[in-house]
C-alpha cells in the first residue's frame, strides 16, 4: 500500500498507531506473528546432505570414485573376494573426507552466523509511550521510530517530523547527493521514488538532521526487499588466500597427472598390471593434491574470527583477518580509543598555596572546600548503577562532582546542606556560571569558569600565581577552571551578571583531563616493537593531542604534530615527503583522514583506520582495515568498516593484529605441512617407478597415509596457540606471497627429505626382509610416521624444546590417533588387504628411526640458523 501521498493522520488510522505513544506490547506481538521479522530473506542454506554431495564434485575425487568403480567391476568379473576390499576402502576414505568437509563447513557457517547476530543494527522506537532501543528485525508496521545523523533507516517509513533531515539513497535512486527530506511536503500519487521526500527507506542512511517516522513496510515488503527478491541469491565469496590456494591446487593437479601419466607408461613398458598402475596413478594424484586445504583454511579463519569476537573485535568479513596480520600503520582517534572518554579532575590549587596538588581520596581541607564550591556550582551529576559510576551532564562538571564524591562529599548531600537559591547559567559569551547557595546561614555567590573571563571580575586573590599555574597546566593539555565566591545580603529577584559576577574572591583552580587508557601505553609499545607505526588523528586541539600522544609514546622526539589547516596547505608531494615524520594530526576534517590514509598507502603500507561518525565512513572504506567504534560509532561507520571494536579500545586493535598474525602464521604452517608431505608422496612413487619399475605402495596404502597425515594433524596445526614473539617481528610486506623468503624452497626440500627417507626405507626393507611386503611395510611406516612427526616440526621456527612438546594438546591427540591408525593396518588382520606384514622388531625400529630423522634435521636447521627467525623490530 502507498503511504507517501497520504496525510500523517491517515497513515496513523490506516496502521492503527499513535505518533506520540506508539504501539503497545500486545499490538507488537500480534504484528510480529502476522508480518514476521523485519529482515530480508536470505538464500536458502544448503542442507547437510547437499553439502555432503558437494564434497564429491572435486575432479580428483571423481577420478578416485571412477577408479573404485573399475576396481569393483574387475573384482566381480574375476570373482575375487579380496578384490572387493580395495574399492570399499576407497569409498570409506572418500566418505570420511566428505563428512569431515561437511563438519568443517558447518562450523565455519555457524561461526559466521553468530557474528551476523552480533552485528544486528538497532532501532530507536517509541512503544507504550516510552523510547526503547530494539533490534531492527523486531520492528513491525505502525512502529514509531526516531532517526538522527549516522543511523541506518531500519524500515520504509512515513515521516511526521523532520529537522534538516537528509538521507543517502544512492542504493535505490542512483543519486549520489543525499536527498533532502520534509515531513510536511505534499507528494502526488505516482511520484517516483526519488521525489517521495516525506518517506525514508530501509537500508539507506541518515547523513544529516533528525526525524521521526511511522514504519510502513518491513522485510521483503520494503523497496530494498523488492530488489532483494529479484536477486534471490547470496553471493559467497572466497578470501584472497583461498583463491590463491585453489589456483595452487590446479597447478599441483596438472603436475600430479603428468607424473601419473609417466608412471603409467613406464609401468606398462615393464609389464606391470594395468589395473594396479591405474589405481596407483589415480590415488597418487589425489594424494598429491591437498583437497582438504580450502576447508581447513576456512575453519582456521572462522575459529580466529570467533576468538576475536570474544575479545571485543567483531570481524565483518574473513579477508580482513588475513589483512590484519599485515597492518603496518594504525591511525587512531584519541577520545575514547586512546583515552578513557571520561573527563577526570587530576590537579587543583587553592588560593594562597604554593603549588598545585594532585587530587586524591583525602585532599587537604582547602582543596576539599574548592571541590565543594565547584560541585555546588555544577549541573552535572554522578549516578551509581550496578556499582559503576555513570556521568550525567557536562564532562567538566561531572569530573568535579566525581572528585568531591571520592573525598566523601556527594552532590546530593551538599545540595541538601547548602541549597541553591538562584543561578546564572553558563553561556559562551561570559564563559562563566554562577549560583547562589545558602552556606552556614550566609548567602554565597559561587562562580566558576575560564580564568581569563574571571580575572576582570576579581576583588582579591593571587592573580599572578593563578595565571602562571593556568598557563603551565594548559601546556600539559589540562583543561583549567577558576572558582571564586563572595557573600551577599539578599537574593536578587532577577539576578544579572553585573550583580553577581563582580567583586569576587578567587578560591582557586581545578584542572581536568581525559586521561589515557592504562592499557593504551603498553599497546603502543607493542606496536613499536612489532614494526607498526601508531598515528593519532583527532578533532581535538593540537596541544591536548600532543600531550596525550607524548604520554603514550606516539609522539616521540623529532616527530611532528600538525593541524588539519596545515595539512590542507600541503600538496600530495609535500605530504608524501613529510608523512613519515608526522605522528599527530589535530583538528582534522573527514577529507584530511582520507588524504592521510592514501598518503600512507602510497608508501606501500597497510593502513588500519578507526572512526565513529558518518563523516568517517569514506576513510574507513579507503583504509585497508576500517575499524568502527561499537559504543560511540554510528551505524553508517559500522557498515563501512571491516572490524567493529565493541569496547572502543586501541588495545583491542593491537590484540586483533596479534591474532591476525597468529592466524596467518598458522595457515602458513598448515599449507607448508600439507604441500611438503604431498610432494614427498609424489616423489617416492615417481622415483621408485623410474628406478625399480615398481611402486613401494599400493593405492590403499597411499590413501591411508593421505587420510592419516593430512587431515587430523593439519587441522590441529591450524589451532596452534599464537606464538609469544609474534609481535616481535615487523609486518610482512603488502604484496608478499605465502611462499616468499625461501618458504617455498623449504617446502620442496622437506618433500625431497620425506621421499628420500621412504625410498631408503624401501631399499633397506628389500635387503633385510627379502620380501616385497616387508619392504613396503618399512616404507609405509617411515613415510606415514615421518609426516605425523613433521606436524610438530612445523609448529614453530623455534626449537620444539623451547616451544614445548605438549603446548598444543589438539596436535598431541591428532598424532596419537594417527599413530594408532598406522598401527591398526600393520598389527591387525587388516595388514593382509593392505599388503603389509608384522616386521621383526629390529626392522620395525629401523623404519621407525628413519621416521624420526625429520625431527633431528629440522631441529639442527633451527639451531644452526638455516631456518631464520624474523628479527625483533623497533623504529
Secondary structure, DSSP 8 states (H G I E B T S, - for coil): ---TTS-HHHHHHHHT--TTT-B-HHHHHHHHHHH--SS--------HHHHHHHGGGSHHHHHHHHHHHHHHHHHHHHT-TTHHHHHHHHHHHHHHHHHHHHHHHHHHHHHHHHHHHHT--EEEEEETTEEEEEEGGG--TT-EEEEETT-B--SEEEEEEEEEEEEE-HHHH--SS-EE--TT----TT--GGG-TTEE-TT-EEEEEEEEEEEEE-GGGSHHHHHHHHH--------HHHHHHHHHHHHHHHHHHHHHHHHHHHHHHTT--HHHHHHHHHHHHHHHS-TTHHHHHHHHHHHHHHHHHHTTEEESSTHHHHHHTT--EEEE-STTTTEEEEEEEEEEEETT-SS-EE--SS--HHHHHHHHHHHHT---EEEEETTEEEEES-HHHHHHHHHHHHTT--HHHHHHHS-EEEEEEEETTTTEEEEEEEETTEEEEEEEE-HHHHHTTEEES-HHHHHHHHHHHHHTT-EEEEEEEEEESS--TT--HHHHSSSEEEEEEEEEEEEE-HHHHHHHHHHHHBT-EEEEE-SS-HHHHHHHHHHHTSS-TT-EEEEHHHHHTS-HHHHHHHGGGEEEEES--HHHHHHHHHHHHHTT--EEEEE-SGGGHHHHHHSSEEEEETTT--HHHHHH-SEEETT--HHHHHHHHHHHHHHHHHHHHHHHHHHHHHHHHHHHHHHHHHHHSS-SS-HHHHHHHHIIIIIIHHHHHTT----TTGGGB----TT--TTTTTHHHHHHHHHHHHHHHHHHHHHHHHHHH-SHHHHHHHHHHHHHHHHHHHHHHTT-SS-HHHH-TTS-HHHHHHHHHHHHHHHHHHHSGGGTTTT-----HHHHHHHHHHHTHHHHHHHHHHHTTSS----BB--
